[in-house]
Amino acid sequence: MINDLTSVAVVISDAKKSTEWYTKVLGFKVVSNDDHWVTVAPQNSNTTIHLCQGPDLEPGNTGILLKTQNVDETYSELSKKGVQFTKPPRDDGWGKYAMFKDPDGNEFWLMT
């Protein structure tokens, strides 16, 4: 089952500029910095902000990533409860994930 809120994506125009602002102005720490995947967080937080450089998130994508111990098991459990998945479990080389939507069409990421 889902056990944590891992990150929330925020669309930004310049990753370097935004990283500097979040760290120097707000005092956040850089959690990861791998090209597209730049995350920052308050010093004592496990929840990160994904600085997502680009014009906009994909339609319906909330940018909210929920954590689970096992994507396949959680996918199976939620599917049995009628949750509609927009992407079944898959691994694109940077981690296993699936995507589902709520009754209003808002999409959430589910990842290990």
VORO-123021 format. One line per field, with one value per atom (N, C-alpha, C, O): residue number from 1; residue in three letters; atom name; x, y, z. Coordinates in nm, 3 decimals, padded with zeros to 5 digits, always signed. Each point is the difference from the previous one (the first is absolute). Layout:
% residues N
num	[NUM, ...];
residu	[ALA, ...];
atome	[CA, ...];
u	[X, ...];
v	[Y, ...];
w	[Z, ...];
//
This chain:
% residues 112
num	[1, 1, 1, 1, 2, 2, 2, 2, 3, 3, 3, 3, 4, 4, 4, 4, 5, 5, 5, 5, 6, 6, 6, 6, 7, 7, 7, 7, 8, 8, 8, 8, 9, 9, 9, 9, 10, 10, 10, 10, 11, 11, 11, 11, 12, 12, 12, 12, 13, 13, 13, 13, 14, 14, 14, 14, 15, 15, 15, 15, 16, 16, 16, 16, 17, 17, 17, 17, 18, 18, 18, 18, 19, 19, 19, 19, 20, 20, 20, 20, 21, 21, 21, 21, 22, 22, 22, 22, 23, 23, 23, 23, 24, 24, 24, 24, 25, 25, 25, 25, 26, 26, 26, 26, 27, 27, 27, 27, 28, 28, 28, 28, 29, 29, 29, 29, 30, 30, 30, 30, 31, 31, 31, 31, 32, 32, 32, 32, 33, 33, 33, 33, 34, 34, 34, 34, 35, 35, 35, 35, 36, 36, 36, 36, 37, 37, 37, 37, 38, 38, 38, 38, 39, 39, 39, 39, 40, 40, 40, 40, 41, 41, 41, 41, 42, 42, 42, 42, 43, 43, 43, 43, 44, 44, 44, 44, 45, 45, 45, 45, 46, 46, 46, 46, 47, 47, 47, 47, 48, 48, 48, 48, 49, 49, 49, 49, 50, 50, 50, 50, 51, 51, 51, 51, 52, 52, 52, 52, 53, 53, 53, 53, 54, 54, 54, 54, 55, 55, 55, 55, 56, 56, 56, 56, 57, 57, 57, 57, 58, 58, 58, 58, 59, 59, 59, 59, 60, 60, 60, 60, 61, 61, 61, 61, 62, 62, 62, 62, 63, 63, 63, 63, 64, 64, 64, 64, 65, 65, 65, 65, 66, 66, 66, 66, 67, 67, 67, 67, 68, 68, 68, 68, 69, 69, 69, 69, 70, 70, 70, 70, 71, 71, 71, 71, 72, 72, 72, 72, 73, 73, 73, 73, 74, 74, 74, 74, 75, 75, 75, 75, 76, 76, 76, 76, 77, 77, 77, 77, 78, 78, 78, 78, 79, 79, 79, 79, 80, 80, 80, 80, 81, 81, 81, 81, 82, 82, 82, 82, 83, 83, 83, 83, 84, 84, 84, 84, 85, 85, 85, 85, 86, 86, 86, 86, 87, 87, 87, 87, 88, 88, 88, 88, 89, 89, 89, 89, 90, 90, 90, 90, 91, 91, 91, 91, 92, 92, 92, 92, 93, 93, 93, 93, 94, 94, 94, 94, 95, 95, 95, 95, 96, 96, 96, 96, 97, 97, 97, 97, 98, 98, 98, 98, 99, 99, 99, 99, 100, 100, 100, 100, 101, 101, 101, 101, 102, 102, 102, 102, 103, 103, 103, 103, 104, 104, 104, 104, 105, 105, 105, 105, 106, 106, 106, 106, 107, 107, 107, 107, 108, 108, 108, 108, 109, 109, 109, 109, 110, 110, 110, 110, 111, 111, 111, 111, 112, 112, 112, 112];
residu	[MET, MET, MET, MET, ILE, ILE, ILE, ILE, ASN, ASN, ASN, ASN, ASP, ASP, ASP, ASP, LEU, LEU, LEU, LEU, THR, THR, THR, THR, SER, SER, SER, SER, VAL, VAL, VAL, VAL, ALA, ALA, ALA, ALA, VAL, VAL, VAL, VAL, VAL, VAL, VAL, VAL, ILE, ILE, ILE, ILE, SER, SER, SER, SER, ASP, ASP, ASP, ASP, ALA, ALA, ALA, ALA, LYS, LYS, LYS, LYS, LYS, LYS, LYS, LYS, SER, SER, SER, SER, THR, THR, THR, THR, GLU, GLU, GLU, GLU, TRP, TRP, TRP, TRP, TYR, TYR, TYR, TYR, THR, THR, THR, THR, LYS, LYS, LYS, LYS, VAL, VAL, VAL, VAL, LEU, LEU, LEU, LEU, GLY, GLY, GLY, GLY, PHE, PHE, PHE, PHE, LYS, LYS, LYS, LYS, VAL, VAL, VAL, VAL, VAL, VAL, VAL, VAL, SER, SER, SER, SER, ASN, ASN, ASN, ASN, ASP, ASP, ASP, ASP, ASP, ASP, ASP, ASP, HIS, HIS, HIS, HIS, TRP, TRP, TRP, TRP, VAL, VAL, VAL, VAL, THR, THR, THR, THR, VAL, VAL, VAL, VAL, ALA, ALA, ALA, ALA, PRO, PRO, PRO, PRO, GLN, GLN, GLN, GLN, ASN, ASN, ASN, ASN, SER, SER, SER, SER, ASN, ASN, ASN, ASN, THR, THR, THR, THR, THR, THR, THR, THR, ILE, ILE, ILE, ILE, HIS, HIS, HIS, HIS, LEU, LEU, LEU, LEU, CYS, CYS, CYS, CYS, GLN, GLN, GLN, GLN, GLY, GLY, GLY, GLY, PRO, PRO, PRO, PRO, ASP, ASP, ASP, ASP, LEU, LEU, LEU, LEU, GLU, GLU, GLU, GLU, PRO, PRO, PRO, PRO, GLY, GLY, GLY, GLY, ASN, ASN, ASN, ASN, THR, THR, THR, THR, GLY, GLY, GLY, GLY, ILE, ILE, ILE, ILE, LEU, LEU, LEU, LEU, LEU, LEU, LEU, LEU, LYS, LYS, LYS, LYS, THR, THR, THR, THR, GLN, GLN, GLN, GLN, ASN, ASN, ASN, ASN, VAL, VAL, VAL, VAL, ASP, ASP, ASP, ASP, GLU, GLU, GLU, GLU, THR, THR, THR, THR, TYR, TYR, TYR, TYR, SER, SER, SER, SER, GLU, GLU, GLU, GLU, LEU, LEU, LEU, LEU, SER, SER, SER, SER, LYS, LYS, LYS, LYS, LYS, LYS, LYS, LYS, GLY, GLY, GLY, GLY, VAL, VAL, VAL, VAL, GLN, GLN, GLN, GLN, PHE, PHE, PHE, PHE, THR, THR, THR, THR, LYS, LYS, LYS, LYS, PRO, PRO, PRO, PRO, PRO, PRO, PRO, PRO, ARG, ARG, ARG, ARG, ASP, ASP, ASP, ASP, ASP, ASP, ASP, ASP, GLY, GLY, GLY, GLY, TRP, TRP, TRP, TRP, GLY, GLY, GLY, GLY, LYS, LYS, LYS, LYS, TYR, TYR, TYR, TYR, ALA, ALA, ALA, ALA, MET, MET, MET, MET, PHE, PHE, PHE, PHE, LYS, LYS, LYS, LYS, ASP, ASP, ASP, ASP, PRO, PRO, PRO, PRO, ASP, ASP, ASP, ASP, GLY, GLY, GLY, GLY, ASN, ASN, ASN, ASN, GLU, GLU, GLU, GLU, PHE, PHE, PHE, PHE, TRP, TRP, TRP, TRP, LEU, LEU, LEU, LEU, MET, MET, MET, MET, THR, THR, THR, THR];
atome	[N, CA, C, O, N, CA, C, O, N, CA, C, O, N, CA, C, O, N, CA, C, O, N, CA, C, O, N, CA, C, O, N, CA, C, O, N, CA, C, O, N, CA, C, O, N, CA, C, O, N, CA, C, O, N, CA, C, O, N, CA, C, O, N, CA, C, O, N, CA, C, O, N, CA, C, O, N, CA, C, O, N, CA, C, O, N, CA, C, O, N, CA, C, O, N, CA, C, O, N, CA, C, O, N, CA, C, O, N, CA, C, O, N, CA, C, O, N, CA, C, O, N, CA, C, O, N, CA, C, O, N, CA, C, O, N, CA, C, O, N, CA, C, O, N, CA, C, O, N, CA, C, O, N, CA, C, O, N, CA, C, O, N, CA, C, O, N, CA, C, O, N, CA, C, O, N, CA, C, O, N, CA, C, O, N, CA, C, O, N, CA, C, O, N, CA, C, O, N, CA, C, O, N, CA, C, O, N, CA, C, O, N, CA, C, O, N, CA, C, O, N, CA, C, O, N, CA, C, O, N, CA, C, O, N, CA, C, O, N, CA, C, O, N, CA, C, O, N, CA, C, O, N, CA, C, O, N, CA, C, O, N, CA, C, O, N, CA, C, O, N, CA, C, O, N, CA, C, O, N, CA, C, O, N, CA, C, O, N, CA, C, O, N, CA, C, O, N, CA, C, O, N, CA, C, O, N, CA, C, O, N, CA, C, O, N, CA, C, O, N, CA, C, O, N, CA, C, O, N, CA, C, O, N, CA, C, O, N, CA, C, O, N, CA, C, O, N, CA, C, O, N, CA, C, O, N, CA, C, O, N, CA, C, O, N, CA, C, O, N, CA, C, O, N, CA, C, O, N, CA, C, O, N, CA, C, O, N, CA, C, O, N, CA, C, O, N, CA, C, O, N, CA, C, O, N, CA, C, O, N, CA, C, O, N, CA, C, O, N, CA, C, O, N, CA, C, O, N, CA, C, O, N, CA, C, O, N, CA, C, O, N, CA, C, O, N, CA, C, O, N, CA, C, O, N, CA, C, O, N, CA, C, O, N, CA, C, O, N, CA, C, O, N, CA, C, O, N, CA, C, O, N, CA, C, O, N, CA, C, O, N, CA, C, O, N, CA, C, O, N, CA, C, O];
u	[+00.083, -00.083, +00.088, +00.121, -00.179, +00.074, +00.042, -00.081, +00.210, +00.047, +00.072, +00.049, -00.041, +00.068, -00.027, -00.026, +00.033, -00.003, +00.146, +00.064, -00.012, +00.143, +00.034, +00.089, -00.159, +00.034, -00.121, -00.098, +00.110, -00.098, +00.077, +00.098, -00.142, +00.069, -00.049, -00.118, +00.213, -00.029, +00.066, +00.121, -00.199, +00.055, +00.078, -00.049, +00.173, +00.088, +00.061, +00.002, +00.049, +00.055, +00.150, +00.052, +00.019, +00.145, +00.043, -00.006, +00.050, +00.032, +00.113, -00.007, +00.110, +00.113, -00.044, +00.034, -00.108, -00.049, -00.094, +00.011, -00.101, -00.094, +00.069, -00.033, +00.130, +00.074, +00.071, +00.000, +00.060, +00.069, -00.098, +00.031, -00.148, -00.100, -00.049, -00.005, -00.031, -00.051, +00.106, -00.034, +00.161, +00.104, +00.049, +00.014, +00.010, +00.056, -00.104, +00.028, -00.147, -00.103, -00.081, -00.022, -00.022, -00.083, +00.080, -00.052, +00.179, +00.084, -00.023, +00.037, -00.096, -00.023, +00.132, +00.099, -00.099, +00.116, -00.032, -00.116, +00.219, -00.016, +00.003, +00.098, -00.203, -00.008, +00.056, +00.073, -00.105, +00.055, +00.013, -00.074, +00.170, +00.022, +00.056, +00.121, -00.211, +00.036, -00.072, -00.102, +00.154, -00.060, -00.144, -00.023, -00.073, -00.142, -00.050, -00.093, +00.154, -00.051, +00.077, +00.099, -00.146, +00.057, -00.104, -00.112, +00.149, -00.093, +00.065, +00.120, -00.202, +00.044, -00.099, -00.114, +00.158, -00.088, +00.047, +00.117, -00.209, +00.044, +00.100, -00.002, +00.088, +00.110, -00.042, +00.072, -00.185, -00.039, -00.121, -00.073, +00.051, -00.117, +00.037, +00.105, -00.192, +00.017, -00.079, +00.020, -00.108, -00.079, +00.073, +00.043, -00.030, +00.076, -00.089, -00.114, +00.170, -00.061, +00.085, +00.120, -00.185, +00.069, -00.006, -00.108, +00.221, +00.008, -00.003, +00.103, -00.220, -00.025, +00.009, -00.096, +00.213, +00.021, -00.080, +00.011, -00.088, -00.078, -00.115, -00.019, -00.058, -00.109, -00.119, -00.067, +00.039, -00.116, -00.001, +00.060, -00.126, -00.019, -00.098, -00.079, +00.085, -00.091, -00.143, -00.021, -00.077, -00.139, -00.042, +00.023, -00.083, -00.046, +00.103, -00.036, +00.166, +00.108, +00.010, +00.027, -00.050, +00.010, +00.144, +00.029, +00.062, +00.139, +00.023, +00.106, -00.205, +00.011, +00.042, -00.064, +00.173, +00.054, -00.025, +00.043, -00.113, -00.030, +00.089, +00.024, +00.026, +00.094, -00.069, -00.091, +00.138, -00.047, +00.119, +00.102, -00.114, +00.108, +00.008, +00.108, -00.225, -00.005, -00.104, -00.120, +00.163, -00.092, -00.098, -00.119, +00.169, -00.087, -00.111, -00.116, +00.151, -00.102, -00.101, -00.120, +00.166, -00.091, -00.088, -00.119, +00.176, -00.078, -00.114, -00.114, +00.147, -00.099, -00.109, -00.119, +00.160, -00.096, -00.093, -00.122, +00.178, -00.082, -00.088, -00.113, +00.165, -00.081, -00.125, -00.108, +00.124, -00.114, -00.104, -00.118, +00.161, -00.092, -00.059, -00.074, +00.105, -00.057, +00.080, -00.048, +00.170, +00.084, +00.039, +00.042, -00.057, +00.034, +00.144, +00.036, +00.046, +00.140, +00.014, -00.055, +00.131, +00.028, +00.129, +00.022, +00.065, +00.121, +00.019, +00.015, -00.016, +00.027, +00.146, +00.080, -00.043, +00.140, +00.098, -00.019, +00.124, +00.106, +00.127, -00.002, +00.112, +00.129, +00.067, +00.035, -00.019, +00.061, +00.149, +00.059, +00.002, +00.144, +00.036, +00.115, -00.208, +00.028, -00.088, -00.004, -00.067, -00.081, -00.134, -00.052, -00.002, -00.129, -00.112, +00.006, -00.107, -00.110, -00.127, +00.003, -00.113, -00.129, -00.068, +00.040, -00.144, -00.076, -00.148, -00.049, -00.023, -00.144, -00.069, +00.063, -00.195, -00.073, -00.112, -00.055, +00.022, -00.111, -00.130, +00.005, -00.120, -00.127, -00.010, -00.081, +00.164, -00.005, +00.105, +00.014, +00.060, +00.100, +00.137, +00.088, -00.065, +00.132, +00.091, -00.035, +00.151, +00.091, +00.106, +00.053, -00.023, +00.100, +00.101, -00.035, +00.161, +00.107, +00.006, -00.017, +00.041, +00.019, +00.136, +00.023, +00.068, +00.138, +00.061, -00.038, +00.135, +00.072, +00.115, +00.073];
v	[-00.118, +00.118, +00.125, -00.008, +00.120, +00.127, +00.035, -00.006, +00.043, +00.030, +00.133, +00.030, +00.050, +00.129, +00.090, -00.049, +00.177, +00.100, +00.037, +00.058, -00.091, +00.016, +00.137, +00.068, -00.027, +00.129, +00.062, -00.067, +00.195, +00.078, +00.076, +00.068, -00.078, +00.070, +00.144, +00.029, +00.059, +00.141, +00.035, -00.019, +00.068, +00.036, +00.131, +00.099, -00.102, +00.116, +00.024, -00.090, +00.212, +00.032, -00.025, -00.023, +00.026, -00.014, -00.076, +00.054, -00.178, -00.086, +00.058, -00.005, +00.058, +00.055, +00.121, +00.010, +00.079, +00.119, -00.038, +00.054, -00.147, -00.041, -00.074, +00.021, -00.106, -00.072, +00.099, -00.015, +00.116, +00.103, +00.074, +00.027, +00.007, +00.073, -00.085, +00.048, -00.173, -00.086, -00.025, -00.010, -00.001, -00.028, +00.127, +00.001, +00.104, +00.120, +00.089, +00.059, -00.051, +00.086, -00.074, +00.053, -00.175, -00.075, -00.089, -00.049, +00.026, -00.085, -00.148, -00.079, +00.038, -00.142, -00.068, +00.067, -00.199, -00.080, -00.063, -00.025, +00.000, -00.073, -00.147, -00.048, -00.025, -00.143, -00.080, -00.098, +00.138, -00.065, +00.103, +00.098, -00.122, +00.089, -00.081, -00.005, -00.059, -00.084, +00.048, -00.057, +00.160, +00.059, +00.043, +00.099, -00.173, +00.036, -00.018, +00.068, -00.158, -00.032, +00.080, -00.048, +00.171, +00.084, +00.010, +00.045, -00.087, +00.011, +00.077, -00.011, +00.087, +00.077, -00.023, -00.040, +00.067, -00.021, +00.086, +00.037, -00.004, +00.063, -00.093, -00.121, +00.177, -00.074, -00.129, -00.099, +00.096, -00.118, -00.072, -00.067, +00.079, -00.060, -00.117, +00.001, -00.101, -00.111, +00.023, -00.072, +00.170, +00.032, +00.106, +00.101, -00.124, +00.091, +00.074, -00.038, +00.145, +00.070, -00.034, +00.025, -00.082, -00.033, +00.124, +00.040, +00.021, +00.118, -00.048, -00.040, +00.043, -00.059, +00.108, +00.074, -00.066, +00.103, -00.031, -00.109, +00.204, -00.017, +00.098, +00.079, -00.084, +00.096, -00.029, +00.094, -00.223, -00.033, -00.150, -00.077, +00.035, -00.143, -00.052, +00.076, -00.206, -00.061, +00.018, +00.003, +00.009, +00.016, -00.110, -00.118, +00.156, -00.095, -00.037, -00.045, +00.062, -00.039, +00.099, +00.118, -00.166, +00.087, +00.026, +00.097, -00.185, +00.013, -00.055, +00.021, -00.092, -00.054, -00.147, -00.079, +00.044, -00.135, -00.065, +00.051, -00.163, -00.076, -00.123, -00.065, +00.033, -00.110, -00.126, +00.007, -00.121, -00.131, -00.094, +00.025, -00.131, -00.099, -00.086, -00.045, +00.022, -00.089, +00.051, -00.010, +00.064, +00.057, -00.106, +00.027, -00.146, -00.104, -00.040, -00.012, -00.008, -00.038, +00.112, -00.026, +00.149, +00.112, +00.020, +00.031, -00.048, +00.007, -00.103, +00.032, -00.153, -00.107, +00.032, -00.015, +00.059, +00.034, +00.112, -00.011, +00.117, +00.115, -00.030, +00.047, -00.127, -00.039, -00.076, +00.021, -00.111, -00.076, +00.090, -00.035, +00.152, +00.097, +00.095, +00.092, -00.114, +00.082, +00.121, +00.082, -00.067, +00.113, -00.016, -00.107, +00.215, -00.003, +00.046, +00.113, -00.202, +00.032, +00.050, -00.058, +00.167, +00.055, -00.059, +00.000, -00.050, -00.071, -00.116, +00.022, -00.145, -00.114, +00.001, +00.077, -00.160, -00.001, -00.021, -00.084, +00.167, -00.009, +00.059, +00.073, -00.105, +00.054, +00.061, -00.071, +00.202, +00.070, +00.025, +00.086, -00.163, +00.013, +00.087, -00.003, +00.078, +00.085, -00.035, +00.073, -00.185, -00.046, -00.054, +00.041, -00.132, -00.060, +00.091, +00.052, -00.033, +00.088, -00.041, -00.080, +00.137, -00.011, +00.134, +00.078, -00.051, +00.124, -00.034, -00.084, +00.153, -00.022, +00.134, +00.103, -00.106, +00.126, -00.011, -00.108, +00.223, +00.006, +00.021, +00.011, -00.004, +00.014, +00.124, +00.004, +00.099, +00.123, +00.002, +00.101, -00.209, -00.008, +00.050, +00.007, +00.028, +00.043, -00.122, -00.098, +00.103, -00.114, +00.010, +00.108, -00.223, -00.011, -00.106, -00.100, +00.121, -00.096, -00.095, +00.043, -00.169, -00.100, -00.063, -00.053, +00.058, -00.043, -00.063, +00.031, -00.122, -00.060, +00.089, -00.034];
w	[+00.000, +00.000, +00.000, +00.023, -00.048, -00.002, +00.141, +00.093, -00.074, +00.134, +00.017, +00.109, -00.216, +00.017, -00.121, -00.110, +00.133, -00.107, -00.022, +00.088, -00.205, -00.026, -00.056, +00.052, -00.158, -00.061, -00.069, -00.033, +00.012, -00.075, -00.106, +00.031, -00.157, -00.108, -00.010, +00.014, -00.038, -00.025, -00.133, -00.016, -00.078, -00.130, +00.014, +00.054, -00.103, +00.007, -00.138, -00.084, +00.062, -00.131, -00.010, -00.110, +00.224, -00.001, +00.125, +00.110, -00.126, +00.113, +00.086, +00.123, -00.187, +00.076, +00.083, +00.118, -00.178, +00.069, +00.115, +00.109, -00.134, +00.104, +00.113, +00.117, -00.149, +00.104, +00.091, +00.122, -00.183, +00.079, +00.090, +00.116, -00.168, +00.079, +00.118, +00.113, -00.139, +00.107, +00.108, +00.118, -00.158, +00.098, +00.072, +00.122, -00.198, +00.062, +00.067, +00.104, -00.160, +00.057, +00.106, +00.109, -00.139, +00.095, +00.093, +00.101, -00.134, +00.085, -00.019, +00.088, -00.199, -00.028, -00.034, -00.031, +00.036, -00.042, -00.136, -00.031, -00.049, -00.126, +00.036, +00.059, -00.095, +00.029, -00.116, +00.020, -00.142, -00.119, -00.111, -00.006, -00.082, -00.112, -00.117, -00.022, -00.051, -00.113, -00.125, -00.039, -00.023, -00.120, +00.027, +00.069, -00.124, +00.014, +00.143, +00.042, +00.032, +00.133, +00.106, +00.055, -00.028, +00.105, +00.109, -00.024, +00.146, +00.112, +00.114, +00.024, +00.045, +00.116, +00.112, -00.024, +00.148, +00.115, +00.117, +00.007, +00.083, +00.124, +00.070, -00.021, +00.103, +00.061, +00.071, -00.008, +00.075, +00.078, -00.057, +00.073, -00.203, -00.062, -00.090, -00.064, +00.059, -00.093, -00.128, -00.098, +00.097, -00.118, -00.081, +00.056, -00.186, -00.085, -00.099, -00.026, -00.028, -00.113, -00.121, -00.002, -00.099, -00.126, -00.088, -00.043, +00.017, -00.085, -00.144, -00.056, -00.003, -00.131, -00.108, -00.024, -00.041, -00.101, -00.126, -00.056, +00.012, -00.122, -00.004, +00.092, -00.199, -00.015, +00.091, +00.044, -00.015, +00.081, +00.026, -00.075, +00.182, +00.022, -00.104, -00.056, +00.030, -00.094, +00.051, +00.121, -00.209, +00.044, +00.097, -00.027, +00.139, +00.100, +00.104, +00.109, -00.140, +00.089, +00.116, -00.021, +00.143, +00.118, +00.040, +00.070, -00.115, +00.043, +00.140, +00.058, -00.002, +00.135, -00.010, -00.068, +00.137, -00.001, +00.136, +00.103, -00.105, +00.121, +00.005, -00.102, +00.220, +00.014, +00.052, +00.082, -00.132, +00.044, +00.009, -00.065, +00.143, +00.010, -00.126, -00.038, -00.027, -00.115, -00.099, +00.027, -00.139, -00.099, -00.052, -00.013, -00.017, -00.056, +00.097, -00.040, +00.167, +00.099, +00.021, +00.007, +00.003, +00.021, -00.122, +00.012, -00.130, -00.124, +00.004, -00.033, +00.072, +00.006, +00.103, -00.028, +00.148, +00.107, -00.044, +00.017, -00.072, -00.039, -00.120, -00.009, -00.084, -00.116, +00.043, -00.054, +00.153, +00.052, +00.065, +00.007, +00.040, +00.062, -00.103, +00.036, -00.163, -00.106, -00.041, -00.078, +00.131, -00.038, -00.146, -00.043, -00.034, -00.142, -00.020, +00.034, -00.089, -00.026, -00.143, -00.094, +00.077, -00.132, -00.056, -00.122, +00.212, -00.040, +00.096, +00.121, -00.171, +00.088, +00.043, -00.055, +00.152, +00.046, -00.114, -00.088, +00.092, -00.101, +00.056, +00.099, -00.163, +00.042, -00.123, -00.094, +00.096, -00.112, +00.021, -00.066, +00.157, +00.023, +00.118, +00.044, +00.011, +00.115, +00.119, +00.099, -00.111, +00.112, -00.046, -00.104, +00.181, -00.032, +00.050, +00.112, -00.196, +00.035, -00.074, -00.093, +00.136, -00.068, +00.022, +00.086, -00.164, +00.017, +00.004, -00.075, +00.166, +00.012, +00.011, +00.026, -00.046, +00.011, +00.102, +00.025, +00.032, +00.094, -00.079, -00.123, +00.189, -00.073, -00.088, -00.092, +00.121, -00.080, -00.110, -00.069, +00.053, -00.107, +00.039, -00.086, +00.213, +00.046, +00.010, +00.066, -00.133, -00.002, +00.109, +00.028, +00.033, +00.105, -00.040, -00.064, +00.104, -00.023, +00.121, +00.114, -00.140, +00.104, -00.029, -00.109, +00.208, -00.026, +00.124, +00.112, -00.135, +00.113, +00.041, +00.093];
//
